[in-house]
Amino acid sequence: MGEKCDGHDRRRSASNLSQAARDNGLGFSAVGSPIGKFPLNGDFNEELDRLKKAIEFCHILGCRYIRIFSYYIPEGHTHEEHRGQVMDWLGRLVAEAEKTDVILCHENERLIYGDKGRYCLDIHQTLQSPHLRGVFDFANYIHCEEDPLENWPALKPYVEYFHVKDSRRSDLQMVPAGQGDGRILEILTDAARSGFDNFLTLEPHLSVAEKNWGRTTPDLFKTATDALRSVMAAAGMV
């Protein structure tokens, strides 16, 4: 009984949030879930439960995308050792999404299977589902010692939207869009010329001095949005 009440409260809170956003002219692009940031020796049923909740929230919030990841590779192990399990788990998530109108969007992230460009490409080429698309994170490729621009041509057909944060290669410091080595201007320029017509999410991570990688203060968020707008204008997106 307790779980049902908790679920009802979550749905009601999400519904209230959705209505409040609409009343203020706002909408939701995606559910930014942590699905796939999960150990490969964990209980996969927990992941399926998370996905079902995320799908429910998608419908309440009026969006169709759920951001996912592709599972932590155990320290000291290779990607190839765990490829079969990763593809099986991702395939089961995709199969669940295929029962709905929801699209799962895989984001490249350090330490997971899909950290580098070739592994992200492997995921898309292996699973080949319209319910699985890609999120392109510029800074995360830098933190995996890759040049985002080198990954762009191969991944371009699979990218649904961009997750914008930039970083310097020299010290891995997060910086506003266009001020690092993420090659954001070049990639967005090519995307615009190729007819890209979807959204960009912004997660600047600018408060790294506080050792809190997920935090960006309101003043720094304005800095981040101003920088992104400038890059988008130069890329011909606005």
C-alpha positions in Angstrom: 0.0 0.0 0.0 2.9 2.4 0.8 4.4 2.0 -2.6 1.1 2.8 -4.3 0.7 5.9 -2.3 4.3 6.9 -3.1 3.7 6.4 -6.8 0.5 8.3 -6.7 2.2 11.2 -4.9 5.0 11.2 -7.5 2.5 11.2 -10.4 0.6 14.1 -8.8 3.7 16.1 -8.2 4.8 15.6 -11.8 1.4 16.5 -13.0 1.4 19.7 -10.9 4.8 20.6 -12.2 3.8 20.1 -15.8 0.7 22.3 -15.4 2.8 25.0 -13.6 5.3 25.0 -16.5 2.6 25.2 -19.1 1.0 28.1 -17.2 4.3 29.9 -17.5 4.9 29.1 -21.2 7.5 26.4 -20.5 7.7 22.8 -21.7 9.9 19.7 -21.2 12.3 18.3 -23.8 13.3 15.1 -22.1 13.5 13.1 -18.8 17.1 13.3 -17.7 17.2 9.9 -16.1 20.2 8.1 -14.6 19.3 4.8 -16.3 22.4 3.1 -17.4 24.6 4.7 -14.7 24.4 1.3 -13.0 26.9 -1.5 -12.3 26.8 -4.6 -14.5 26.7 -6.8 -11.5 23.5 -5.1 -10.3 19.9 -6.3 -10.5 18.6 -5.4 -14.0 15.0 -5.4 -12.8 15.8 -2.2 -10.9 16.6 -0.6 -14.3 13.4 -1.8 -15.9 11.4 -0.4 -13.0 13.2 3.0 -13.4 12.5 3.0 -17.1 8.8 2.3 -16.6 8.6 5.2 -14.2 10.5 7.4 -16.6 8.1 6.5 -19.4 5.2 7.4 -17.1 6.8 10.8 -16.3 7.4 11.4 -20.0 3.7 11.1 -20.7 2.8 13.3 -17.8 5.3 16.0 -18.7 4.4 15.9 -22.4 7.9 14.9 -23.7 9.0 11.9 -25.7 12.7 11.5 -24.9 14.5 9.7 -22.0 18.2 10.2 -21.6 20.1 7.0 -20.8 23.6 5.7 -20.4 25.3 2.3 -21.1 26.5 0.9 -17.9 29.8 1.1 -15.9 32.6 -1.1 -17.1 34.3 -2.6 -14.0 37.7 -1.2 -13.2 40.5 -3.1 -14.8 38.2 -4.7 -17.4 37.8 -4.0 -21.1 34.7 -2.9 -23.0 34.9 -6.1 -25.1 34.7 -8.3 -22.0 31.2 -6.9 -21.2 29.9 -6.0 -24.7 27.4 -8.9 -24.8 25.8 -8.0 -21.4 25.7 -4.3 -22.3 24.0 -4.9 -25.6 21.6 -7.4 -24.0 20.6 -4.9 -21.3 20.3 -2.0 -23.6 18.3 -4.1 -26.0 15.8 -5.0 -23.3 15.4 -1.3 -22.4 14.8 -0.5 -26.1 12.3 -3.3 -26.3 10.4 -1.7 -23.4 10.5 1.7 -25.1 9.2 0.1 -28.4 5.9 -0.6 -26.7 5.4 3.1 -26.4 6.0 6.4 -28.3 9.1 7.1 -26.2 12.6 7.4 -27.6 15.7 6.5 -25.5 18.6 8.8 -26.1 22.1 7.5 -25.2 24.6 10.0 -23.9 28.3 9.4 -24.1 29.8 9.4 -20.6 33.2 8.6 -19.1 33.6 5.1 -17.6 30.5 3.6 -19.2 30.5 1.3 -22.3 29.5 4.2 -24.6 32.3 6.5 -23.5 34.2 6.9 -26.8 32.9 7.5 -30.3 33.5 4.0 -31.6 31.6 2.4 -28.7 28.6 4.8 -29.2 28.6 3.9 -32.9 28.7 0.2 -31.9 25.6 0.6 -29.8 23.6 2.3 -32.6 24.8 -0.1 -35.3 24.1 -3.1 -33.2 20.7 -2.3 -31.8 19.3 -0.3 -34.8 16.0 0.9 -33.4 14.1 4.1 -34.1 13.5 4.1 -30.3 17.2 4.5 -29.6 19.0 7.7 -30.6 22.1 9.6 -29.5 22.8 12.6 -27.3 26.1 14.2 -28.3 28.1 15.6 -25.2 31.1 17.6 -26.3 33.0 17.8 -23.1 32.6 14.2 -22.2 34.5 13.2 -25.3 37.3 15.5 -24.2 37.4 13.9 -20.8 37.9 10.6 -22.7 40.8 12.0 -24.6 39.0 12.3 -27.9 38.3 15.1 -30.3 34.5 15.6 -30.6 34.9 16.8 -34.2 36.5 13.5 -35.2 33.5 11.6 -33.8 30.9 13.8 -35.3 30.7 12.5 -38.9 30.1 8.8 -37.9 27.7 9.6 -35.1 25.8 12.4 -37.0 23.1 10.2 -38.4 22.2 8.9 -34.9 22.3 12.2 -32.9 18.9 13.4 -31.8 20.0 16.4 -29.7 23.1 18.0 -28.2 24.0 18.1 -24.5 26.1 21.3 -24.3 29.1 21.7 -22.0 32.6 22.6 -23.0 36.0 21.8 -21.5 39.6 22.7 -22.0 41.8 19.7 -22.9 44.9 21.1 -21.0 43.4 20.9 -17.5 39.9 19.5 -18.1 38.4 22.7 -16.7 34.8 23.2 -17.7 34.2 26.5 -19.5 31.3 28.3 -21.3 30.4 26.9 -24.7 32.9 27.9 -27.4 35.7 28.7 -24.9 37.1 25.2 -24.7 38.2 22.4 -27.0 34.7 20.9 -27.6 34.6 22.1 -31.2 31.1 23.2 -30.6 31.0 25.9 -33.2 32.2 23.6 -36.0 29.9 20.8 -35.1 26.8 23.0 -34.6 27.6 24.8 -37.9 27.6 21.5 -39.8 24.5 20.3 -38.0 22.6 23.5 -38.9 23.7 23.2 -42.6 22.5 19.6 -42.6 19.1 20.6 -41.4 19.3 19.8 -37.7 16.0 21.1 -36.2 15.8 19.9 -32.6 16.8 21.2 -29.2 20.0 21.6 -27.2 20.2 20.9 -23.5 22.6 22.9 -21.4 24.5 21.5 -18.4 27.5 23.8 -18.1 29.1 22.4 -14.8 30.9 25.7 -14.3 31.2 25.6 -10.5 34.0 23.1 -10.5 36.0 25.3 -8.1 33.6 24.1 -5.5 34.3 20.5 -6.3 30.7 20.0 -7.2 30.6 19.0 -10.9 26.8 19.2 -11.2 26.4 22.7 -9.8 26.2 26.0 -11.8 25.2 29.1 -9.8 22.5 31.4 -11.3 25.1 34.0 -12.4 27.3 31.4 -14.0 24.2 29.9 -15.7 23.6 33.3 -17.3 27.2 33.3 -18.5 26.6 29.8 -19.9 23.4 30.7 -21.8 24.9 33.9 -23.2 27.9 31.9 -24.5 25.7 29.3 -26.1 23.5 31.8 -27.8 26.5 33.5 -29.2 27.8 30.2 -30.6 24.4 29.3 -32.0 24.2 32.7 -33.8 27.7 32.1 -35.3 26.6 28.6 -36.3 23.5 29.9 -38.1 21.1 28.3 -35.7 19.3 31.5 -34.7 
